[in-house]
Amino acid sequence: GSASSGTVIYSNNYLNWTLASSVLATTELNDVVFFNNQYFAIGNAGVIVSSPNGNNWVYVPQTLTTVNLNSIACNGALCMLVGNSGIVLKTSTGWSWTTQASGTTLDLMAMASNGNFFQFVGKGNVSSYYDAITLTRRAMTNVTTSSPTNNLLAIIPE
């Protein structure tokens, strides 16, 4: 889910929740992952923040984009995120990001990984994937919707 105005809550037992004490983001956060012993949250206006414990957060500097970042997925060795205007960023550390060609300028809404592939979907029926080793981008086949202008908003890795 998303957190408006950078609000983050965390729990050690899924029963008792605590409001994080040092969230820096003043914009909506859209997704979070645990990678390289850190939590990474992404959000609107290109915001990326990180925390070792879910309570204390710092900005992850990046100057590649200021568009909304919508979804992030990791496979143990690599994380990729997608956002508006076809933006795709990748990292092997969480701290240093580079761009990856998406083949579209449409908004990308969801990213998922099954370990071998990173799949992403978006507005306008966009659906592609990257091989996790070579990062070669390919269109997904057999994706059918009632209209080629449908928006694909979520994906579950297979």
N, C-alpha and C positions, 0 to 999 in steps of 0.2 A: 504494500500500500504506500501511500504518500503521506508526507508530513508537511502541513502548512507552516510557513514561517520558520522552517528549520527545526521544528520540534522533534526530539528523539526521546523515546522511552526504551528502557532495557530491563531485562529480567534474567536472573540466574536459574529460575525454576518454572517459568511460564505461568506462575500464579500471582506473584507479587511484582509489580512494575514500578520503576523509578524514573522520574524525569531527569534526563541527562543534565549535568550541571554546566557544561561548557560547550554548547553547540554554537558555532560561529555563523552558520548560514542564516540569512534573513529571508531566504526564498524557499519555495517548496522543494522538499527532497522527494525523489521519485522511486529510488531503489537502493538496496544495500546488499553487500556480499561480505563474506569473510575470506580473506586471501592473504597469504604470507604473514599469518599471525596478526592481522590487522582487519578491522572493519573499514570498508570504503562505502560511503554513501554518495550518490550523485543526484543532481537536481537541476532546477531551472537556472537560466543565465550561465550555464557552463560550470556550475559549482560542483567541486569534488572535495569531500572532507574525509578525514580518517581518524580512527580511534583504536587504541590497543585493547580497550575494555568496554566500549559502549557509552562511557560516561564523559571522558575527556576527549574533545575533538579538536583537530587542527585542519586548516585549509591545505589542500594539495595544490601547489601552484601549477597552473597550465594556462598557456596563452593561445591555444589552438582554436578555441571556439567560445562563443558566448551564447550559443543556442541552448534550448532546453535539452537536457540529457535525460532519457526516459527509461533505459533498462541496461543492466550490466550482468554479465555471466562470466564465470571462470572455470577452468578445467584443471587447476593444480599448477600448471606451468605458465598460464597466460590468462589475462582478463581482456574482454572486449566490451565496449559499451556502444549504444546507439542513441541517436537523438534527432532532433528536428533538422530539416534541410539536408537529409541524407548523411549526416555526420556519423562516422564510425571511428572510434579511438581504440588503441590497443596498448597493453603494458605487460611486462614480465615482472615488474616490481610493485606496481601500484602508485609509484611516485613519479615516474617518467613516462609520459604518454606520447604516442605518435599517431598520425592519421592513417587510416586504411580506406582505400577506395570502396565505395558502396555501389556505384553504378546508378545512383538515383539522387535527385534533389528533393524527393518527397520525404515527409516526416517518417522516421523509423520508430516504432513503438515498443517492440519487445525483442530481446536477445535471449537465447538459451544455448546451453552446451551439454552434449552427452559425453564429453571427453575427447572424442574424435573429430567432432564438427562443432562450429558455432553457427546456429541458425538465427536469422532475423526476419521479422515481418514488419509491415508498416501500412501507411495509408496508400490508397490507390492499388490495392492488391499486390504490393511489393512482397516478394518472398524469395530469399536467397540464403546461401550458406557458404562458409569458408571451411576448407580442410584445415584442421588444427595444426598440421605440420607445415604445410607449404603456404598456408593462407591464400590459396587460390579460391576466388569467388566463383560460385556457380548458381544458376537459377534452380530453385526447387521445382521438381516435376510433379505432375498429378495434383496440383493445388487447384481445386475448383471451388468457385463461389458463384452466387447467383448473378454477379455483375463484376466486370473488370474494374469498376471504380470502388468496390467495397474496401473498407478499411480493416486490415487484419491487426488486432490489438494484443494478442497473446499467442504464445507458442509453448508447447511442452516437448522437450527433447525426447527422441526415441532411441 
